[in-house]
Amino acid sequence: MKRFLLFACIACAVPFAAFSQTHELRVGVTSGVSNFTGSGSIAKSTLNGSGQQDYYTNNPYGKKYGINLGGAVNYRYVFANNFLLGVEAAFERLQTKVDLEGNEFANGSRGLTKLNQQFLNFNPFVGYRVYFEPMTMDMQFGVDVAKTLNIKENGSIEDKSGNKTSFERDRGKVIDVDIRPRLQFNVNYDRYTIFAGYSWGLKDYRDGVDGNNPGPARLNVFRLGLQYQFLTPIYNND
């Protein structure tokens, strides 16, 4: 997959190289939300284990949205025909949530698990720029190649007596690399860019899990962010 993406980027770059217009380098921060979809994801799960030291969520792949945080470096080349080619490297912590329920909890449901997942994300993309001076808009499509660093669940429960207990469990690397097609829109003004994008996961986080497998659980990501351009922006399509 990595060799294919590299070859695709080079192949796309060659025909346009003679018509290049400008190159841009940005650094930015990212937020947004993420959740799991598919028949293997769930809104409510049960808690396994007999005590705080060995608690873990039966199915941590929650449909509830969690808050994402990240930072990225973005480079793009804009050609004279307004097409663009670029790549982004990012560190991201993506979060999803699932409610915990059970007879031992107050009101039958008084718990929550947050699944925090850290990735190094590589996003090659192609796109097209539209000019409406003094701003521009980039429409881009690419693929997230997300290398998993770690996956941890952080949970808390409250029993019928009102006692609260927190727990943490390292899920290891359920998958090594996640693949997510990504669609994104950027609005650029002076040296600043705001963007919104969506990535839909292809990898099944429940693949290879022992026992009854109810189906796939795939991670989807909605991003909002702000970027700053280091190089002098060009607005005119000259």
C-alpha positions in Angstrom: 0.0 0.0 0.0 2.8 2.5 0.9 4.7 1.7 -2.3 1.5 2.1 -4.3 0.7 5.5 -2.8 4.3 6.7 -3.4 4.1 5.6 -7.0 0.7 7.3 -7.5 2.0 10.6 -6.1 5.0 10.6 -8.4 2.9 9.6 -11.4 0.5 12.4 -10.8 3.3 14.9 -10.3 5.2 14.3 -13.6 2.6 15.5 -16.1 2.0 18.8 -14.2 5.6 19.6 -13.2 6.2 21.9 -16.2 3.1 24.0 -15.3 3.7 24.6 -11.6 2.5 27.9 -10.2 3.4 28.0 -6.5 4.2 25.9 -3.5 2.7 26.4 0.0 3.8 25.2 3.5 1.4 25.3 6.4 1.3 24.2 10.1 -1.9 23.8 11.9 -4.1 22.5 14.7 -7.0 20.1 14.4 -10.0 19.2 16.4 -13.3 17.5 15.6 -15.1 14.3 16.5 -14.8 10.6 15.7 -16.9 7.5 16.2 -17.2 3.9 15.1 -19.7 2.6 12.6 -20.7 -0.8 11.4 -22.6 -3.7 13.0 -19.6 -4.3 15.4 -19.9 -0.9 16.9 -22.2 -0.2 19.8 -23.9 2.6 21.9 -23.9 0.7 25.2 -21.6 -2.1 26.5 -21.0 -4.0 29.7 -18.0 -4.0 32.0 -15.8 -7.1 32.4 -13.6 -7.9 35.4 -13.9 -8.3 39.1 -12.1 -5.2 40.3 -10.5 -1.9 39.3 -7.2 -3.5 38.3 -8.7 -5.8 35.7 -11.8 -3.9 34.5 -12.2 -3.6 30.8 -15.0 -2.8 28.4 -16.6 -5.8 26.7 -17.0 -3.8 23.4 -15.1 -0.5 23.5 -15.9 0.5 19.9 -18.5 3.1 20.6 -20.9 4.9 18.3 -20.9 8.0 20.5 -18.7 10.9 19.4 -15.5 11.8 21.2 -13.3 14.9 20.9 -10.2 14.8 18.7 -7.0 16.8 19.1 -4.0 17.0 16.7 -1.3 19.0 15.0 -0.1 18.8 11.4 2.4 20.1 8.8 0.9 20.5 5.3 2.7 21.0 1.9 0.9 21.6 -1.4 1.9 22.5 -5.0 -0.6 24.5 -7.0 -0.4 24.3 -10.8 -1.2 26.8 -13.4 -4.4 25.0 -14.3 -5.5 25.3 -10.6 -5.0 21.6 -9.8 -3.0 20.9 -6.7 -1.0 18.0 -5.3 0.1 17.8 -1.7 0.8 15.8 1.4 0.2 16.2 5.1 1.9 14.6 8.2 0.1 14.8 11.5 0.0 13.5 15.1 -3.6 12.9 16.2 -5.5 11.6 19.3 -8.8 10.4 18.1 -11.5 9.6 20.7 -14.7 7.6 20.7 -17.2 6.9 23.6 -19.5 4.1 24.7 -21.9 4.0 27.7 -21.5 1.3 30.3 -24.6 -0.4 31.7 -25.3 -3.2 34.2 -27.4 -4.2 37.1 -24.6 -3.3 39.5 -24.7 0.4 38.5 -27.0 3.0 39.8 -30.1 3.3 37.6 -28.8 0.4 35.6 -26.5 2.7 33.5 -23.9 4.9 35.1 -20.7 4.4 33.3 -18.7 5.7 30.4 -15.6 4.5 28.5 -13.5 6.8 26.3 -11.3 5.0 23.8 -8.3 7.2 23.1 -6.3 6.3 20.0 -3.0 8.0 19.0 -1.8 7.9 15.4 0.9 9.3 13.1 -1.1 10.1 10.0 0.2 10.5 6.5 -2.3 12.0 4.0 -1.3 12.4 0.3 -4.0 14.2 -1.7 -5.0 15.8 -5.0 -7.4 18.7 -5.5 -8.6 21.8 -7.2 -8.4 25.5 -6.3 -11.2 28.0 -6.8 -10.5 31.7 -6.7 -12.8 34.3 -5.2 -10.4 37.1 -4.3 -9.2 37.9 -1.7 -9.9 34.3 -0.8 -9.4 30.9 -2.3 -11.0 27.5 -1.7 -9.3 24.2 -2.1 -11.3 21.0 -2.7 -9.1 18.0 -2.0 -9.4 14.2 -1.9 -6.8 11.9 -0.5 -6.2 8.9 1.8 -5.2 8.8 5.4 -2.5 6.2 6.1 -2.7 6.2 9.9 0.1 4.4 11.9 -1.2 3.3 15.3 0.9 4.4 18.2 -1.4 3.1 21.1 -5.0 2.5 22.0 -6.2 3.0 25.6 -9.6 2.9 27.2 -10.3 5.2 30.1 -13.5 4.5 31.9 -15.4 5.4 35.0 -18.4 3.8 36.8 -20.7 4.7 39.7 -22.4 1.9 41.7 -25.7 1.9 43.5 -24.1 3.3 46.6 -22.7 6.3 44.7 -19.1 5.1 44.8 -17.2 6.2 41.7 -14.3 4.1 40.3 -12.0 4.9 37.4 -10.0 2.4 35.3 -7.6 2.3 32.4 -6.7 -0.5 30.1 -4.1 -0.6 27.3 -5.6 -2.2 24.2 -2.2 -2.4 22.5 -2.3 -2.1 18.7 -5.5 -3.7 17.6 -4.5 -2.7 14.0 -1.1 -1.6 12.9 -2.3 0.8 10.1 -5.7 2.2 9.4 -6.7 3.3 5.9 -9.3 6.1 5.5 -10.3 7.9 2.3 -10.6 11.6 3.0 -12.6 14.5 1.5 -11.7 18.0 2.7 -12.5 21.7 1.9 -10.1 24.6 2.8 -10.9 28.3 2.7 -7.7 30.4 2.5 -7.4 34.1 3.4 -4.0 35.9 3.6 -1.8 33.4 5.5 -4.7 31.7 7.3 -6.7 28.6 6.4 -9.8 27.1 8.0 -10.8 23.6 6.9 -13.4 20.9 7.4 -12.9 17.3 6.3 -14.3 13.8 6.7 -12.5 10.4 6.6 -14.3 7.1 6.5 -12.4 4.0 7.8 -11.9 0.9 5.8 -10.2 -1.3 8.4 -12.2 -3.5 10.8 -11.1 -3.1 14.4 -12.8 -6.3 15.4 -11.1 -8.4 12.7 -9.4 -11.4 14.4 -11.2 -10.9 17.7 -11.7 -14.3 19.5 -15.3 -15.4 20.1 -18.5 -14.3 18.5 -17.9 -11.4 16.0 -21.1 -9.4 15.5 -19.5 -7.6 12.4 -17.1 -4.8 11.5 -16.3 -1.7 13.5 -14.7 1.0 11.4 -13.4 4.4 12.6 -14.7 7.6 11.0 -13.3 11.0 11.6 -14.7 14.5 11.2 -12.1 17.3 11.3 -12.2 21.0 11.8 -8.9 23.0 11.9 -6.9 26.2 11.5 -3.6 26.5 9.6 -1.0 29.2 9.2 1.0 29.5 5.9 4.8 30.2 6.2 5.2 31.2 2.6 3.8 34.3 0.9 0.3 33.5 -0.4 -0.6 34.1 -4.1 -4.2 34.9 -4.9 -4.2 35.8 -8.6 -4.5 33.0 -11.1 -1.7 34.3 -13.3 
